[in-house]
Amino acid sequence: MRADHSGKDGIKSLLTTYSLEELTTLFSSIDEKIVSLHQVSSEDFMNLNKDFRDFHGEARQISDNASYLFQFITGQENAEMVAGIEQLYQELIECLNN
């Protein structure tokens, strides 16, 4: 029961300290700030979601390209070309070491 009285006393004290108009202005200001924050955060999350979709598309393209290159290099028809590149690499290393 005592908590109810202190709550009532707190409200009475608040209402005697500030006018109803001042309290309304204060709460309206708080509401405007909350709405503004909500709008800004919604826009930020929408932009973040768009960025994630874009990055996912780019990552997928990179992965597809890497898979294509891997298959191209490891394919039997390119084994001779890869062997030639490896031989050239070894010759270059030998030249640099001598």
Secondary structure, 3 states (H helix, E strand, C coil): CHHHHHHHHHHHHHHHHCCHHHHHHHHHHHHHHHHHHHHHHHHHHHHHHHHHHHHHHHHHHHHHHHHHHHHHHHCHHHHHHHHHHHHHHHHHHHHHHC
